[in-house]
Amino acid sequence: MANRHYVFADDVEIPPTRRPTPERMIPPGLPPADGQDPPEGWTPIRIQCQYVTEPDGTPSTLLLYSRPCAAPQHHCPDASTDDRPERYDGRRWSPEPLEVEGATRVVRLAEMLSLDQLQADDEYQQLVEDVSDEARRFGDLVKAVIPRPGPGADDPVVAGAGKVFLEYASLDQAIRCWEAMDGRWFARRQIVAGFYPEDMFAAGDYSCDGQN
């Protein structure tokens, strides 16, 4: 397989700056002044450094302060009883199924490709391979179709040219793809994902412009 010409990219948001929570902040009085006790709940810990010495040759002592903290509580579902279907939201798999009104097993990706990208045979085949590889991340891909115009200027306009149609084996897999692809970037173009009528796709008719 040739080197990829295009790659998918997520619209990554910069997370907000994390601020220390009260339980992680250093309280007043640490380290304590000479001859004073540490704040209540804090215990001094002295560690003798074997390989670090003072000027007089005696081992250095590292003084730390600690306090007990409650262990975090985690909910671990029983895998033997948790049989809910999973879904993909673009960043992680979630056990909750997603219901979308008007969804079908065929996902249509618009605003993704320019007609110039579909002219050369080798570049077209590369696009089909790249898109199919990415689409298989979300489920069992049955068929991928990228309509392309003819090579001549006098060729008739091809319905759906420049769009990508992805058929999946199940509705849940198509929803995974739609949810992950909508708004992503491909070759500096932002994808608009929607669903396409299954009967029109099966008939090879890609002329429907309505998006569910």
LODREN-883472 format. One record per residue: residue number from 1; chain; x, y, z of N, C-alpha, C in turn. Coordinates in steps of 0.001 Angstrom, whole numbers, plus 500000, padded with zeros to 6 digits. Layout:
R, num, cadena, neast, nnorth, nup, caeast, canorth, caup, ceast, cnorth, cup
R, NUM, A, X, Y, Z, X, Y, Z, X, Y, Z
...
REM end
This chain:
R, num, cadena, neast, nnorth, nup, caeast, canorth, caup, ceast, cnorth, cup
R, 1, A, 500841, 498802, 500000, 500000, 500000, 500000, 500868, 501237, 500000
R, 2, A, 500545, 502226, 499198, 501348, 503428, 499098, 501206, 504276, 500346
R, 3, A, 502144, 505206, 500503, 502065, 506102, 501629, 500790, 506942, 501560
R, 4, A, 500224, 507235, 502702, 498985, 507986, 502729, 499214, 509420, 502290
R, 5, A, 498254, 509925, 501512, 498307, 511309, 501094, 497575, 512215, 502080
R, 6, A, 496556, 511666, 502732, 495715, 512467, 503602, 495517, 511730, 504918
R, 7, A, 495282, 512485, 505969, 495036, 511896, 507274, 493848, 512594, 507909
R, 8, A, 493159, 511843, 508769, 492072, 512419, 509537, 492651, 513120, 510753
R, 9, A, 491967, 514145, 511195, 492398, 514866, 512388, 491180, 515208, 513212
R, 10, A, 491332, 515130, 514537, 490262, 515519, 515441, 490363, 517002, 515736
R, 11, A, 489220, 517615, 516021, 489189, 519008, 516445, 489488, 519019, 517938
R, 12, A, 490765, 519138, 518286, 491201, 519001, 519668, 491003, 520314, 520410
R, 13, A, 490354, 520237, 521560, 490178, 521403, 522401, 491273, 521442, 523455
R, 14, A, 491787, 522641, 523731, 492804, 522799, 524764, 492120, 522744, 526116
R, 15, A, 492501, 521803, 526981, 491824, 521708, 528274, 492134, 522918, 529140
R, 16, A, 491223, 523298, 530023, 491492, 524436, 530911, 492620, 524133, 531875
R, 17, A, 493235, 525187, 532346, 494332, 525024, 533297, 493815, 524398, 534578
R, 18, A, 494471, 523364, 535027, 494054, 522678, 536245, 494590, 523418, 537453
R, 19, A, 493731, 523672, 538396, 494126, 524337, 539634, 494112, 523310, 540762
R, 20, A, 495020, 523450, 541730, 495049, 522474, 542830, 493782, 522551, 543665
R, 21, A, 493230, 521400, 543965, 492069, 521335, 544832, 492512, 521541, 546279
R, 22, A, 491575, 521914, 547172, 491977, 522192, 548555, 492748, 521066, 549209
R, 23, A, 492361, 519817, 548916, 493060, 518707, 549575, 494468, 518504, 549041
R, 24, A, 494792, 519123, 547893, 496138, 518983, 547339, 497020, 520208, 547611
R, 25, A, 496463, 521248, 548178, 497226, 522456, 548442, 498062, 522293, 549704
R, 26, A, 499224, 522927, 549709, 500095, 522884, 550883, 499541, 523838, 551926
R, 27, A, 499234, 523353, 553127, 498633, 524223, 554139, 499673, 525168, 554740
R, 28, A, 499198, 526249, 555345, 500140, 527128, 556062, 500840, 526364, 557171
R, 29, A, 502080, 526699, 557383, 502827, 526040, 558448, 503709, 524911, 557970
R, 30, A, 503734, 524674, 556684, 504637, 523668, 556129, 505635, 524353, 555195
R, 31, A, 506910, 524073, 555364, 507489, 523341, 556503, 507440, 524184, 557774
R, 32, A, 507317, 523537, 558930, 507214, 524297, 560178, 508542, 524956, 560532
R, 33, A, 508441, 526032, 561292, 509651, 526712, 561763, 510381, 525821, 562764
R, 34, A, 511628, 526115, 562972, 512440, 525318, 563895, 511781, 525266, 565263
R, 35, A, 511666, 524049, 565774, 511123, 523854, 567102, 509615, 523791, 567156
R, 36, A, 508933, 523930, 566025, 507484, 523874, 566010, 507001, 522579, 565368
R, 37, A, 505803, 522181, 565756, 505207, 520962, 565216, 504527, 521261, 563886
R, 38, A, 504411, 520252, 563016, 503693, 520459, 561747, 502206, 520623, 562004
R, 39, A, 501425, 521094, 561044, 499974, 521228, 561231, 499334, 519898, 561587
R, 40, A, 498169, 519983, 562197, 497476, 518784, 562653, 497182, 517855, 561474
R, 41, A, 497453, 516574, 561679, 497206, 515565, 560658, 498407, 515260, 559789
R, 42, A, 499434, 516073, 559868, 500637, 515868, 559057, 501727, 515207, 559895
R, 43, A, 502380, 514222, 559318, 503400, 513453, 560016, 504737, 513639, 559319
R, 44, A, 505791, 513971, 560074, 507116, 514094, 559442, 507708, 512725, 559113
R, 45, A, 508354, 512639, 557978, 509024, 511415, 557552, 510455, 511784, 557194
R, 46, A, 511399, 511114, 557826, 512808, 511387, 557575, 513419, 510235, 556785
R, 47, A, 514023, 510569, 555664, 514656, 509570, 554799, 516143, 509882, 554729
R, 48, A, 516937, 508911, 555102, 518385, 509080, 555046, 518900, 508746, 553650
R, 49, A, 519594, 509694, 553035, 520089, 509529, 551673, 521457, 508850, 551704
R, 50, A, 521503, 507667, 551163, 522728, 506873, 551234, 523847, 507459, 550381
R, 51, A, 523496, 508040, 549239, 524514, 508481, 548296, 524707, 509998, 548289
R, 52, A, 524019, 510719, 549190, 524190, 512165, 549309, 524673, 512461, 550723
R, 53, A, 525758, 513190, 550837, 526355, 513447, 552151, 526470, 514942, 552391
R, 54, A, 526558, 515262, 553669, 526795, 516632, 554090, 528286, 516947, 553940
R, 55, A, 528667, 518227, 554066, 530103, 518569, 553947, 531007, 517810, 554916
R, 56, A, 530437, 517436, 556077, 531269, 516708, 557040, 531316, 515208, 556763
R, 57, A, 530651, 514766, 555704, 530698, 513357, 555347, 529555, 512529, 555875
R, 58, A, 528698, 513085, 556715, 527560, 512323, 557225, 526449, 512288, 556174
R, 59, A, 525640, 511207, 556158, 524558, 511109, 555175, 523545, 512240, 555352
R, 60, A, 523041, 512749, 554236, 522011, 513782, 554280, 520664, 513154, 554630
R, 61, A, 519821, 513938, 555255, 518496, 513485, 555640, 517448, 514321, 554916
R, 62, A, 516530, 513649, 554227, 515447, 514307, 553525, 514218, 514287, 554419
R, 63, A, 513654, 515477, 554692, 512503, 515585, 555573, 511250, 515832, 554736
R, 64, A, 510297, 514902, 554839, 509025, 515005, 554131, 507886, 515039, 555135
R, 65, A, 506723, 515513, 554664, 505528, 515537, 555493, 504397, 514872, 554704
R, 66, A, 503650, 514042, 555386, 502556, 513336, 554731, 501349, 513293, 555647
R, 67, A, 500204, 512972, 555023, 498986, 512771, 555787, 498150, 511724, 555067
R, 68, A, 497367, 510953, 555796, 496545, 509924, 555129, 495431, 510582, 554332
R, 69, A, 495089, 509939, 553254, 493977, 510415, 552442, 493103, 509228, 552078
R, 70, A, 491838, 509511, 551848, 490876, 508445, 551533, 491146, 507898, 550142
R, 71, A, 491061, 506594, 550021, 491251, 505972, 548710, 490079, 506300, 547810
R, 72, A, 490342, 506586, 546521, 489237, 506892, 545606, 488337, 505690, 545410
R, 73, A, 487059, 505967, 545266, 486075, 504910, 545062, 485797, 504748, 543572
R, 74, A, 485965, 503554, 543066, 485738, 503271, 541658, 484614, 502247, 541532
R, 75, A, 483728, 502497, 540567, 482655, 501545, 540293, 483069, 500648, 539137
R, 76, A, 483176, 499368, 539421, 483578, 498401, 538399, 482391, 497490, 538101
R, 77, A, 481740, 497667, 536977, 480589, 496809, 536668, 481013, 495372, 536468
R, 78, A, 480098, 494483, 536761, 480339, 493058, 536587, 480240, 492720, 535107
R, 79, A, 481364, 492291, 534524, 481376, 492004, 533087, 480444, 490867, 532715
R, 80, A, 480148, 489991, 533681, 479302, 488847, 533370, 477839, 489251, 533232
R, 81, A, 477455, 490392, 533841, 476058, 490821, 533785, 475873, 492092, 532965
R, 82, A, 476955, 492825, 532687, 476851, 494075, 531932, 476959, 493766, 530446
R, 83, A, 475794, 493562, 529802, 475781, 493178, 528391, 475260, 494310, 527513
R, 84, A, 475342, 495566, 527981, 474870, 496682, 527177, 475788, 496888, 525976
R, 85, A, 475231, 497225, 524817, 476084, 497461, 523647, 476942, 498700, 523838
R, 86, A, 478104, 498701, 523225, 479010, 499827, 523349, 478829, 500788, 522188
R, 87, A, 479249, 502023, 522352, 479271, 502992, 521277, 480570, 503772, 521335
R, 88, A, 480908, 504407, 520240, 482143, 505178, 520143, 481796, 506633, 519960
R, 89, A, 482356, 507537, 520799, 482025, 508948, 520687, 483170, 509766, 520112
R, 90, A, 484107, 509108, 519436, 485219, 509811, 518825, 486466, 509801, 519669
R, 91, A, 486320, 509544, 520957, 487493, 509516, 521824, 487537, 508301, 522729
R, 92, A, 486399, 507703, 522996, 486391, 506549, 523892, 485167, 505692, 523591
R, 93, A, 485226, 504444, 524010, 484075, 503552, 523880, 483221, 503691, 525133
R, 94, A, 481940, 503828, 524949, 481012, 503987, 526057, 480024, 502834, 526056
R, 95, A, 479638, 502331, 527251, 478695, 501208, 527285, 477266, 501617, 526979
R, 96, A, 476967, 502903, 526911, 475597, 503338, 526679, 475300, 503393, 525188
R, 97, A, 474211, 502768, 524736, 473824, 502875, 523327, 473333, 504277, 523018
R, 98, A, 473508, 504697, 521783, 473084, 506019, 521358, 471959, 505882, 520348
R, 99, A, 470854, 506574, 520597, 469722, 506549, 519691, 469658, 507889, 518958
R, 100, A, 469593, 507839, 517628, 469546, 509034, 516798, 468332, 508930, 515893
R, 101, A, 467488, 509926, 515931, 466292, 509920, 515101, 466681, 510028, 513628
R, 102, A, 466108, 509174, 512794, 466374, 509197, 511368, 467658, 508491, 510956
R, 103, A, 468301, 507811, 511868, 469562, 507137, 511536, 469307, 505928, 510635
R, 104, A, 470251, 505655, 509750, 470225, 504471, 508890, 471583, 503795, 508969
R, 105, A, 471704, 502675, 508275, 472981, 501961, 508275, 473985, 502571, 507298
R, 106, A, 473592, 503627, 506595, 474472, 504275, 505619, 474802, 505683, 506108
R, 107, A, 476078, 505959, 506240, 476557, 507275, 506662, 477074, 508008, 505433
R, 108, A, 476671, 509282, 505316, 477171, 510103, 504216, 478059, 511204, 504784
R, 109, A, 479269, 511328, 504223, 480221, 512360, 504633, 480298, 513398, 503525
R, 110, A, 479881, 514615, 503829, 479882, 515702, 502855, 480933, 516740, 503225
R, 111, A, 481218, 517643, 502291, 482199, 518722, 502469, 483583, 518176, 502778
R, 112, A, 483842, 516962, 502367, 485086, 516282, 502737, 486113, 516300, 501611
R, 113, A, 485652, 516169, 500374, 486550, 516034, 499235, 486223, 517081, 498185
R, 114, A, 487234, 517464, 497455, 487030, 518304, 496276, 487049, 517411, 495040
R, 115, A, 486412, 517856, 493978, 486368, 517056, 492762, 487750, 516872, 492158
R, 116, A, 488654, 517803, 492393, 490013, 517668, 491872, 490724, 516456, 492466
R, 117, A, 490385, 516125, 493698, 491021, 514977, 494335, 490571, 513648, 493743
R, 118, A, 489502, 513658, 492946, 488938, 512422, 492422, 489303, 512173, 490969
R, 119, A, 490095, 513028, 490376, 490383, 512909, 488948, 491402, 511813, 488652
R, 120, A, 492546, 511857, 489324, 493610, 510882, 489054, 493260, 509530, 489670
R, 121, A, 493451, 508460, 488897, 493078, 507129, 489365, 493849, 506717, 490611
R, 122, A, 495161, 506969, 490634, 495958, 506524, 491780, 495569, 507284, 493046
R, 123, A, 495300, 508583, 492911, 494897, 509358, 494080, 493498, 508948, 494543
R, 124, A, 492636, 508639, 493612, 491281, 508196, 493968, 491336, 506882, 494741
R, 125, A, 492126, 505919, 494250, 492239, 504642, 494945, 492833, 504818, 496337
R, 126, A, 493780, 505753, 496472, 494364, 506016, 497781, 493325, 506570, 498746
R, 127, A, 492482, 507457, 498253, 491417, 508013, 499087, 490453, 506927, 499541
R, 128, A, 490068, 506043, 498634, 489141, 504968, 498993, 489755, 504082, 500081
R, 129, A, 491031, 503768, 499949, 491694, 502929, 500952, 491780, 503633, 502298
R, 130, A, 492174, 504909, 502286, 492321, 505642, 503542, 490980, 505782, 504262
R, 131, A, 489948, 506141, 503506, 488633, 506315, 504112, 488095, 504981, 504621
R, 132, A, 488284, 503918, 503879, 487801, 502599, 504308, 488517, 502142, 505575
R, 133, A, 489822, 502357, 505641, 490567, 501974, 506843, 490042, 502708, 508069
R, 134, A, 489799, 503994, 507917, 489288, 504765, 509052, 487876, 504321, 509412
R, 135, A, 487048, 504034, 508415, 485664, 503654, 508669, 485563, 502315, 509410
R, 136, A, 486497, 501422, 509179, 486459, 500110, 509838, 486729, 500210, 511335
R, 137, A, 487217, 501345, 511789, 487434, 501500, 513231, 486124, 501473, 514008
R, 138, A, 485011, 501772, 513344, 483746, 501927, 514039, 482811, 500741, 513865
R, 139, A, 483229, 499728, 513122, 482374, 498562, 512964, 482641, 497821, 511672
R, 140, A, 481746, 496917, 511358, 481869, 496065, 510176, 481419, 496847, 508944
R, 141, A, 482387, 497338, 508183, 482082, 498118, 506990, 481691, 497171, 505863
R, 142, A, 480477, 497339, 505361, 479989, 496498, 504277, 480452, 497030, 502921
R, 143, A, 480349, 498345, 502744, 480668, 498927, 501446, 481000, 500397, 501613
R, 144, A, 481983, 500854, 500862, 482347, 502265, 500822, 482278, 502736, 499372
R, 145, A, 481565, 503832, 499141, 481388, 504361, 497792, 481761, 505842, 497788
R, 146, A, 482607, 506230, 496843, 482949, 507635, 496632, 482674, 507939, 495162
R, 147, A, 481496, 508459, 494821, 481212, 508775, 493418, 482214, 509794, 492884
R, 148, A, 482610, 509608, 491634, 483590, 510508, 491029, 483113, 510918, 489641
R, 149, A, 483429, 512138, 489244, 483042, 512583, 487902, 483924, 511937, 486847
R, 150, A, 483460, 511979, 485606, 484257, 511453, 484512, 485482, 512319, 484251
R, 151, A, 486444, 511795, 483510, 487687, 512535, 483275, 487542, 513709, 482322
R, 152, A, 486502, 513711, 481483, 486359, 514761, 480481, 485466, 515891, 480943
R, 153, A, 485677, 517085, 480394, 484874, 518242, 480769, 483442, 518114, 480288
R, 154, A, 483222, 517301, 479228, 481884, 517143, 478677, 481091, 516028, 479329
R, 155, A, 481709, 515320, 480292, 481002, 514225, 480954, 479864, 514773, 481810
R, 156, A, 478751, 514041, 481887, 477633, 514514, 482701, 477999, 514552, 484184
R, 157, A, 477311, 515418, 484920, 477546, 515538, 486357, 477100, 514249, 487052
R, 158, A, 477924, 513725, 487914, 477637, 512487, 488632, 477029, 512840, 489982
R, 159, A, 475880, 512251, 490294, 475217, 512519, 491574, 476091, 512045, 492727
R, 160, A, 476215, 512873, 493716, 476984, 512503, 494907, 478473, 512634, 494766
R, 161, A, 478957, 513179, 493665, 480404, 513309, 493473, 480995, 514205, 494549
R, 162, A, 482088, 513751, 495130, 482728, 514493, 496201, 482252, 514117, 497586
R, 163, A, 481235, 513267, 497670, 480739, 512783, 498959, 481203, 511343, 499183
R, 164, A, 481142, 510911, 500428, 481543, 509561, 500805, 480340, 508866, 501421
R, 165, A, 480074, 507639, 500983, 478955, 506847, 501493, 479519, 505574, 502113
R, 166, A, 479155, 505333, 503375, 479669, 504186, 504120, 478500, 503356, 504626
R, 167, A, 478435, 502103, 504210, 477382, 501199, 504664, 477937, 500264, 505721
R, 168, A, 477229, 500166, 506850, 477655, 499307, 507948, 476687, 498143, 508124
R, 169, A, 477169, 497131, 508829, 476359, 495934, 509035, 475218, 496173, 510018
R, 170, A, 475366, 497132, 510921, 474319, 497388, 511911, 474124, 498888, 512077
R, 171, A, 472968, 499233, 512605, 472643, 500634, 512834, 473552, 501244, 513890
R, 172, A, 473854, 500494, 514928, 474690, 501008, 516011, 476082, 501369, 515501
R, 173, A, 476616, 500563, 514593, 477932, 500862, 514040, 477904, 502127, 513192
R, 174, A, 476839, 502315, 512431, 476713, 503529, 511626, 476624, 504761, 512515
R, 175, A, 475924, 504655, 513635, 475822, 505782, 514557, 477185, 506096, 515159
R, 176, A, 477950, 505058, 515462, 479309, 505291, 515959, 480115, 506117, 514967
R, 177, A, 480050, 505731, 513713, 480793, 506441, 512670, 480306, 507874, 512549
R, 178, A, 478996, 508061, 512478, 478435, 509410, 512340, 478876, 510309, 513484
R, 179, A, 478814, 509779, 514696, 479149, 510586, 515864, 480625, 510965, 515881
R, 180, A, 481478, 510046, 515438, 482910, 510317, 515464, 483368, 511188, 514302
R, 181, A, 482740, 511043, 513144, 483197, 511732, 511941, 482683, 513163, 511826
R, 182, A, 481509, 513417, 512341, 480917, 514743, 512168, 481778, 515800, 512847
R, 183, A, 482228, 516754, 512065, 483048, 517834, 512606, 484537, 517585, 512557
R, 184, A, 484955, 516390, 512165, 486388, 516116, 512056, 486963, 516782, 510806
R, 185, A, 488277, 516813, 510738, 488970, 517442, 509617, 489664, 516388, 508774
R, 186, A, 489615, 516597, 507465, 490280, 515708, 506518, 490824, 516562, 505385
R, 187, A, 492152, 516547, 505224, 492794, 517337, 504171, 492352, 518802, 504238
R, 188, A, 492336, 519332, 505464, 492006, 520742, 505713, 490560, 521096, 505396
R, 189, A, 489705, 520119, 505366, 488274, 520346, 505144, 487508, 519710, 506303
R, 190, A, 486507, 520424, 506823, 485732, 519908, 507945, 484552, 519082, 507437
R, 191, A, 484421, 517886, 507981, 483433, 516923, 507519, 482065, 517236, 508114
R, 192, A, 481037, 517103, 507282, 479648, 517173, 507729, 479047, 515784, 507526
R, 193, A, 478765, 515085, 508608, 478274, 513706, 508530, 476766, 513670, 508710
R, 194, A, 476130, 512771, 507997, 474689, 512553, 508107, 474364, 511131, 507696
R, 195, A, 473085, 510833, 507633, 472634, 509499, 507253, 471953, 509557, 505885
R, 196, A, 472003, 508427, 505175, 471486, 508364, 503814, 470465, 507232, 503708
R, 197, A, 469404, 507413, 502909, 468390, 506354, 502785, 468997, 505045, 502277
R, 198, A, 468699, 503968, 502965, 469280, 502673, 502610, 468799, 502180, 501250
R, 199, A, 467508, 502430, 500918, 466994, 501929, 499654, 467639, 502643, 498465
R, 200, A, 467895, 503945, 498594, 468540, 504682, 497511, 470003, 504244, 497359
R, 201, A, 470653, 503996, 498477, 472044, 503534, 498405, 472119, 502166, 497738
R, 202, A, 471210, 501272, 498105, 471200, 499933, 497512, 470957, 499989, 496013
R, 203, A, 470200, 500999, 495557, 469904, 501138, 494125, 470989, 501913, 493384
R, 204, A, 472015, 502341, 494106, 473083, 503111, 493455, 472695, 504532, 493133
R, 205, A, 471696, 505047, 493839, 471222, 506404, 493624, 471771, 507287, 494734
R, 206, A, 472659, 508206, 494381, 473305, 509069, 495361, 472874, 510531, 495198
R, 207, A, 471679, 510737, 494669, 471224, 512085, 494338, 470470, 512766, 495454
R, 208, A, 470174, 512056, 496553, 469414, 512661, 497629, 470291, 513659, 498377
R, 209, A, 469824, 514912, 498449, 470586, 515948, 499131, 470129, 516173, 500551
R, 210, A, 468965, 515665, 500918, 468469, 515861, 502275, 469323, 515097, 503259
R, 211, A, 469570, 515676, 504403, 470400, 515056, 505435, 469597, 514915, 506714
R, 212, A, 469584, 513680, 507247, 468822, 513441, 508465, 469573, 513960, 509657
REM end
